[in-house]
Amino acid sequence: MSVMTFIVYVVQINLVCSQVVAVYGTLSDLLSVASSKLGIKATSVYNGKGGLIDDIALIRDDDVLFVCEGEPFIDPQTDSKPPGGLLGSHTDWLTLNVGGRYFTTTRSTLVNKEPDSMLAHMFKDRGVWGNKQDHRGAFLIDRSPEYFEPILNYLRHGQLIVNDGINLLGVLEEARFFGIDSLIEHLEVAIKNSQPPEDHSPISRKEFVRFLLATPTKSELRCQGLNFSGADLSRLDLRYINFKMANLSRCNLAHANLCCANLERADLSGSVLDCANLQGVKMLCSNAEGASLRLCNFEDPSGLKANLEGANLKGVDMEGSQMTGINLRVATLKNAKLKNCNLRGATLAGTDLENCDLSGCDLQEANLRGSNVKGAIFEEMLTPLHMSQSVR
């Protein structure tokens, strides 16, 4: 006869009971004794390693056996401990006091999602950082609670959700402070998408006419730096308007009145200004490369001279234009076409006239000192050039 210690585990009530009984007879006799002693309906016997006993001959003296009512084997030495969730309730849950507002979360939430973040380092190993706690035991964090809440929610479920009225820039700064790298990328994209798109589209003729009609005739219309690229502004009254540094490339300005307009440093490349009124216009350092200025009038009866000093006029077509007294000092007119132009008294000192066609021009009293006339064409001149006009 062997003497055995029986331990029965009843799953339903999570209870462990033990009895020492004498073993004899068959396995059925053993189950009957166990049922009687422990008050259960024993159906199976397991050894200490979870092996099912099907013959009493397998039992040895002082064996510890486990008897159950048919449930799978569960080691009572491990299962008798509180479940992981209940055990964790005393160690994993914690409360944060962020700027006076309390947040309850788990240590795993703060650690698992971003293991390299400041929050992960603060709460991964207990007591390492010596985190300060308030009278309620909450960990004190001196940050903004409204910006911290989206960060905590992100660590919980991995989604960036920000309520209305919360500035994304504030959340971004908090994410940078706590080192939540993956959230920083999401926030930067969200901030970029939330910005209104910059409107660089050119102003149309219809829009500009509306501006003109709404502006008193005695007021200057300020169009400095505006984009009119490709617009049709032909035949409009554009007197005295400030187009300084404006983009007028590829514009149609034919027959427009630009008297005394300021086109300083404006981009007129590829534009059409045929037959435009350019009396007293200011075009210092403007870019009119490849533009067409045929039959334009730069001559002001009152004596106000047009100023194109330093302008880029490469390849322009100015054939037949009236340019008496115009200032083209140090301008670039390389490969330009100035046939039959009236350039009486014009200032062309230091001007680049390389390969420029000046056939049929009136250059009486024009100042050509220091100008580059390499390859320039001076055929059929109305008046002969005097030595003093171009000595260099």
C-alpha positions as CSV (number, residue, x, y, z in Angstrom):
1,M,0.0,0.0,0.0
2,S,1.3,3.4,-1.0
3,V,0.7,6.6,0.9
4,M,0.0,9.6,-1.5
5,T,-0.7,13.2,-1.1
6,F,-3.6,14.3,-3.4
7,I,-4.2,17.8,-4.4
8,V,-7.4,18.7,-6.3
9,Y,-7.8,21.8,-8.3
10,V,-11.3,23.0,-8.9
11,V,-11.3,25.5,-11.8
12,Q,-14.7,27.0,-11.3
13,I,-14.0,28.5,-7.8
14,N,-10.2,28.9,-8.2
15,L,-9.7,26.8,-5.0
16,V,-6.8,24.5,-4.0
17,C,-7.4,21.6,-1.5
18,S,-5.1,18.9,-0.3
19,Q,-5.5,15.6,1.4
20,V,-3.2,12.6,2.4
21,V,-4.8,9.3,1.6
22,A,-3.9,5.6,1.3
23,V,-3.7,4.2,-2.2
24,Y,-4.9,0.7,-2.9
25,G,-6.9,-1.3,-5.5
26,T,-7.4,0.1,-9.0
27,L,-7.4,3.6,-10.5
28,S,-11.2,3.6,-10.1
29,D,-10.8,3.0,-6.4
30,L,-8.4,5.9,-6.2
31,L,-10.8,8.3,-8.0
32,S,-13.6,7.1,-5.6
33,V,-11.5,7.8,-2.6
34,A,-10.5,11.2,-3.9
35,S,-14.1,12.1,-4.7
36,S,-15.2,11.1,-1.2
37,K,-12.3,12.9,0.6
38,L,-12.5,16.1,-1.4
39,G,-16.2,16.3,-2.0
40,I,-15.9,16.4,-5.8
41,K,-16.6,14.1,-8.7
42,A,-13.0,13.2,-9.6
43,T,-12.5,12.0,-13.2
44,S,-8.8,12.4,-13.9
45,V,-5.5,12.1,-12.1
46,Y,-2.3,14.0,-13.2
47,N,1.2,13.8,-11.9
48,G,3.2,16.8,-10.8
49,K,4.4,17.5,-14.4
50,G,0.9,17.4,-15.9
51,G,1.0,13.8,-17.2
52,L,-2.3,12.0,-17.2
53,I,-2.3,8.8,-14.9
54,D,-4.1,5.9,-16.5
55,D,-2.7,3.1,-14.4
56,I,-2.3,2.9,-10.6
57,A,1.1,1.1,-11.1
58,L,2.5,4.4,-12.3
59,I,2.1,6.0,-8.9
60,R,5.1,6.0,-6.5
61,D,5.4,6.7,-2.7
62,D,5.1,10.4,-1.8
63,D,4.0,11.4,-5.3
64,V,2.0,14.5,-5.4
65,L,-1.0,14.0,-7.7
66,F,-3.6,16.4,-9.0
67,V,-7.2,15.4,-9.3
68,C,-9.8,17.3,-11.3
69,E,-13.3,17.0,-12.5
70,G,-12.5,16.9,-16.2
71,E,-10.9,20.3,-16.8
72,P,-7.4,20.5,-18.5
73,F,-4.4,20.4,-16.2
74,I,-3.5,23.7,-14.6
75,D,-0.5,23.9,-12.3
76,P,-1.8,25.3,-9.1
77,Q,1.6,26.6,-8.1
78,T,1.3,29.2,-10.9
79,D,-2.5,29.4,-11.2
80,S,-2.9,30.0,-7.5
81,K,-1.3,33.4,-8.0
82,P,-3.6,36.3,-8.8
83,P,-4.2,36.7,-12.6
84,G,-1.8,38.9,-14.4
85,G,-4.3,41.8,-14.8
86,L,-5.1,41.8,-11.0
87,L,-1.4,41.6,-10.1
88,G,-0.6,44.4,-12.6
89,S,-3.3,46.5,-11.1
90,H,-1.0,47.2,-8.1
91,T,2.1,47.9,-10.2
92,D,1.3,48.8,-13.8
93,W,-1.3,51.5,-13.3
94,L,-0.1,55.0,-12.5
95,T,-1.4,58.5,-12.3
96,L,0.3,61.6,-13.8
97,N,-0.3,65.1,-12.6
98,V,0.4,67.2,-15.8
99,G,0.1,70.9,-15.1
100,G,-2.5,70.3,-12.4
101,R,-4.6,67.8,-14.5
102,Y,-4.7,64.1,-13.7
103,F,-4.2,61.4,-16.3
104,T,-4.4,57.7,-15.3
105,T,-2.6,55.2,-17.6
106,T,-0.4,52.2,-17.5
107,R,3.3,51.9,-17.4
108,S,3.3,49.8,-20.6
109,T,1.4,52.5,-22.5
110,L,4.2,55.0,-21.7
111,V,7.0,52.5,-22.4
112,N,6.1,50.1,-25.2
113,K,5.1,52.5,-28.1
114,E,8.1,54.7,-27.9
115,P,10.8,52.9,-25.9
116,D,13.4,55.7,-26.5
117,S,11.2,58.6,-25.4
118,M,11.6,60.6,-22.2
119,L,8.4,59.1,-20.8
120,A,9.7,55.6,-21.4
121,H,12.9,56.3,-19.6
122,M,11.0,57.9,-16.7
123,F,8.8,55.0,-16.0
124,K,10.5,51.9,-17.4
125,D,12.6,51.3,-14.3
126,R,10.8,52.2,-11.1
127,G,12.6,54.8,-9.0
128,V,15.6,55.3,-11.3
129,W,14.6,58.9,-12.2
130,G,13.3,59.8,-8.7
131,N,10.1,61.2,-10.1
132,K,8.4,63.6,-7.7
133,Q,4.9,62.7,-6.5
134,D,2.1,64.9,-5.1
135,H,0.0,64.2,-2.0
136,R,-2.2,61.8,-4.0
137,G,0.8,59.8,-5.3
138,A,0.5,61.1,-8.8
139,F,3.8,61.8,-10.7
140,L,4.3,65.5,-11.3
141,I,5.1,66.7,-14.8
142,D,5.4,70.4,-15.4
143,R,3.9,70.6,-18.9
144,S,0.7,71.8,-20.6
145,P,-2.2,69.2,-20.1
146,E,-4.1,70.2,-23.2
147,Y,-1.1,69.4,-25.4
148,F,-0.2,66.3,-23.4
149,E,-3.5,64.6,-23.8
150,P,-3.2,64.0,-27.6
151,I,0.3,62.6,-27.0
152,L,-1.0,60.2,-24.4
153,N,-3.8,59.1,-26.7
154,Y,-1.3,58.5,-29.4
155,L,0.7,56.2,-27.2
156,R,-2.5,54.3,-26.4
157,H,-3.8,53.6,-29.9
158,G,-1.2,55.0,-32.3
159,Q,-3.5,57.5,-33.9
160,L,-3.1,61.3,-33.9
161,I,-6.4,62.8,-32.8
162,V,-6.5,66.5,-31.8
163,N,-9.7,68.2,-30.7
164,D,-10.8,71.5,-32.2
165,G,-9.2,74.5,-30.6
166,I,-5.9,72.9,-29.8
167,N,-2.9,74.3,-31.6
168,L,-1.0,71.6,-33.4
169,L,2.2,73.6,-32.9
170,G,1.8,73.3,-29.2
171,V,1.4,69.5,-29.5
172,L,4.4,69.4,-31.8
173,E,6.6,71.2,-29.2
174,E,5.4,68.7,-26.5
175,A,6.2,65.8,-28.8
176,R,9.7,67.1,-29.3
177,F,10.1,67.7,-25.6
178,F,9.1,64.1,-24.7
179,G,11.0,62.6,-27.7
180,I,8.0,61.0,-29.4
181,D,9.7,60.8,-32.8
182,S,7.0,59.0,-34.8
183,L,4.4,61.5,-33.6
184,I,6.6,64.4,-34.6
185,E,6.5,63.2,-38.3
186,H,2.6,63.0,-38.1
187,L,2.3,66.4,-36.6
188,E,4.6,68.1,-39.1
189,V,2.5,66.6,-42.0
190,A,-0.7,67.7,-40.3
191,I,0.5,71.2,-39.7
192,K,1.6,71.5,-43.3
193,N,-1.7,70.2,-44.6
194,S,-3.6,72.6,-42.3
195,Q,-1.9,75.7,-43.8
196,P,-4.0,77.5,-46.5
197,P,-2.4,76.9,-49.9
198,E,-0.4,79.9,-51.1
199,D,-2.0,81.5,-54.1
200,H,0.7,82.4,-56.7
201,S,-1.7,82.4,-59.6
202,P,-1.4,85.4,-61.9
203,I,-3.9,88.3,-61.8
204,S,-6.3,88.2,-64.7
205,R,-7.5,91.1,-66.8
206,K,-11.0,90.9,-65.3
207,E,-9.6,91.1,-61.7
208,F,-7.3,94.0,-62.6
209,V,-10.0,96.0,-64.3
210,R,-12.0,95.7,-61.2
211,F,-9.1,97.1,-59.2
212,L,-8.8,100.0,-61.7
213,L,-12.5,100.9,-61.5
214,A,-12.4,100.9,-57.7
215,T,-9.4,103.2,-57.5
216,P,-9.9,107.0,-57.7
217,T,-8.1,108.6,-60.6
218,K,-6.0,110.7,-58.3
219,S,-4.7,107.7,-56.3
220,E,-1.8,105.6,-57.3
221,L,-2.5,101.9,-57.7
222,R,0.2,99.9,-55.8
223,C,1.0,96.8,-57.8
224,Q,4.5,96.3,-56.5
225,G,5.6,92.7,-56.7
226,L,2.3,91.4,-58.1
227,N,2.1,88.5,-60.6
228,F,0.5,89.5,-63.9
229,S,2.3,86.8,-65.9
230,G,0.6,86.2,-69.3
231,A,-2.2,88.6,-68.6
232,D,-3.9,90.7,-71.3
233,L,-3.6,94.3,-70.2
234,S,-3.7,95.7,-73.7
235,R,-5.3,99.2,-74.3
236,L,-5.7,99.9,-70.6
237,D,-5.0,103.2,-68.8
238,L,-2.1,102.2,-66.6
239,R,-0.7,105.7,-65.9
240,Y,1.3,106.3,-62.7
241,I,0.9,102.7,-61.5
242,N,3.6,101.2,-59.4
243,F,4.7,98.0,-61.1
244,K,8.0,97.9,-59.3
245,M,9.4,94.3,-59.2
246,A,6.1,93.0,-60.7
247,N,6.0,89.9,-62.9
248,L,4.7,91.1,-66.3
249,S,6.4,88.4,-68.3
250,R,4.6,87.4,-71.5
251,C,1.9,90.1,-70.9
252,N,0.0,91.8,-73.7
253,L,0.5,95.5,-73.1
254,A,0.0,96.6,-76.7
255,H,-1.5,100.1,-77.0
256,A,-1.5,100.5,-73.2
257,N,-0.9,103.9,-71.6
258,L,2.0,103.4,-69.2
259,C,2.9,107.1,-69.0
260,C,5.1,107.7,-65.9
261,A,4.5,104.2,-64.7
262,N,7.2,102.7,-62.4
263,L,8.5,99.4,-63.9
264,E,11.8,99.4,-62.0
265,R,13.2,95.9,-61.8
266,A,10.0,94.5,-63.3
267,D,10.0,91.4,-65.4
268,L,8.8,92.2,-68.9
269,S,10.5,89.3,-70.7
270,G,8.7,88.1,-73.7
271,S,5.9,90.8,-73.3
272,V,4.3,92.7,-76.2
273,L,4.3,96.5,-75.8
274,D,3.8,97.5,-79.4
275,C,2.4,101.0,-79.8
276,A,2.4,101.5,-76.0
277,N,2.7,105.0,-74.5
278,L,5.8,104.9,-72.4
279,Q,6.3,108.7,-71.8
280,G,8.4,109.3,-68.7
281,V,8.4,105.6,-67.8
282,K,10.8,104.3,-65.2
283,M,12.4,101.0,-66.2
284,L,15.7,101.0,-64.3
285,C,17.2,97.6,-64.2
286,S,14.1,96.0,-65.6
287,N,14.2,92.8,-67.6
288,A,12.6,93.1,-71.0
289,E,14.6,90.4,-72.8
290,G,12.9,89.3,-76.0
291,A,10.1,91.8,-75.6
292,S,8.4,93.6,-78.5
293,L,8.3,97.4,-78.2
294,R,7.7,98.3,-81.8
295,L,6.4,101.9,-82.5
296,C,6.4,102.8,-78.9
297,N,6.4,106.4,-77.8
298,F,9.0,107.3,-75.1
299,E,9.0,111.0,-76.0
300,D,7.3,113.4,-73.5
301,P,6.5,116.9,-74.9
302,S,7.0,118.3,-71.4
303,G,10.6,117.1,-71.4
304,L,10.2,114.3,-68.9
305,K,12.6,111.6,-70.1
306,A,12.1,107.9,-70.0
307,N,14.7,106.1,-67.8
308,L,15.8,102.6,-68.9
309,E,19.2,102.8,-67.2
310,G,20.8,99.4,-66.6
311,A,17.8,97.6,-68.3
312,N,18.2,94.2,-69.9
313,L,16.9,94.7,-73.5
314,K,18.6,91.8,-75.2
315,G,17.0,90.9,-78.4
316,V,14.1,93.4,-78.1
317,D,12.4,94.8,-81.1
318,M,12.0,98.5,-80.8
319,E,11.7,99.3,-84.5
320,G,10.2,102.7,-85.3
321,S,10.0,103.9,-81.7
322,Q,10.2,107.5,-80.6
323,M,13.0,107.7,-78.0
324,T,14.2,111.3,-78.0
325,G,16.2,112.0,-74.9
326,I,15.8,108.4,-73.5
327,N,18.3,107.2,-70.9
328,L,19.8,103.9,-71.9
329,R,23.0,104.3,-69.9
330,V,24.8,100.9,-69.3
331,A,21.7,99.1,-70.6
332,T,22.2,95.8,-72.6
333,L,20.8,96.0,-76.1
334,K,22.8,93.1,-77.5
335,N,21.1,91.7,-80.7
336,A,18.4,94.3,-80.3
337,K,16.5,95.7,-83.3
338,L,16.3,99.5,-83.3
339,K,15.8,100.3,-87.0
340,N,14.3,103.7,-87.8
341,C,14.2,104.8,-84.2
342,N,14.4,108.4,-83.1
343,L,17.3,108.5,-80.6
344,R,18.0,112.2,-80.7
345,G,19.8,113.3,-77.6
346,A,19.6,109.8,-76.2
347,T,22.1,108.7,-73.5
348,L,23.8,105.5,-74.6
349,A,27.0,105.9,-72.6
350,G,28.4,102.5,-71.6
351,T,25.5,100.7,-73.4
352,D,26.1,97.3,-74.9
353,L,25.1,97.6,-78.6
354,E,26.8,94.5,-79.8
355,N,25.2,93.2,-83.0
356,C,22.5,95.8,-82.6
357,D,20.7,97.0,-85.8
358,L,20.6,100.8,-85.7
359,S,19.8,101.2,-89.4
360,G,18.0,104.4,-90.3
361,C,18.2,105.8,-86.7
362,D,18.4,109.4,-85.9
363,L,21.4,109.6,-83.4
364,Q,21.8,113.4,-83.5
365,E,23.4,114.6,-80.3
366,A,23.2,111.0,-78.9
367,N,25.8,110.1,-76.3
368,L,27.6,106.9,-77.3
369,R,30.7,107.3,-75.2
370,G,32.0,104.0,-73.9
371,S,29.3,102.0,-75.6
372,N,30.1,98.6,-77.2
373,V,29.3,98.9,-80.9
374,K,31.0,95.6,-82.0
375,G,29.0,94.2,-84.9
376,A,26.4,97.0,-84.7
377,I,24.8,98.1,-88.0
378,F,24.7,101.9,-88.7
379,E,23.4,101.9,-92.3
380,E,21.2,104.6,-93.8
381,M,21.7,106.9,-90.9
382,L,19.6,110.1,-91.0
383,T,22.4,112.2,-89.5
384,P,26.1,111.5,-89.5
385,L,27.8,110.5,-86.2
386,H,30.2,113.1,-84.8
387,M,33.6,111.9,-83.5
388,S,32.8,113.4,-80.1
389,Q,29.7,111.3,-79.7
390,S,31.6,108.0,-79.6
391,V,35.3,108.7,-78.8
392,R,36.8,106.0,-76.6
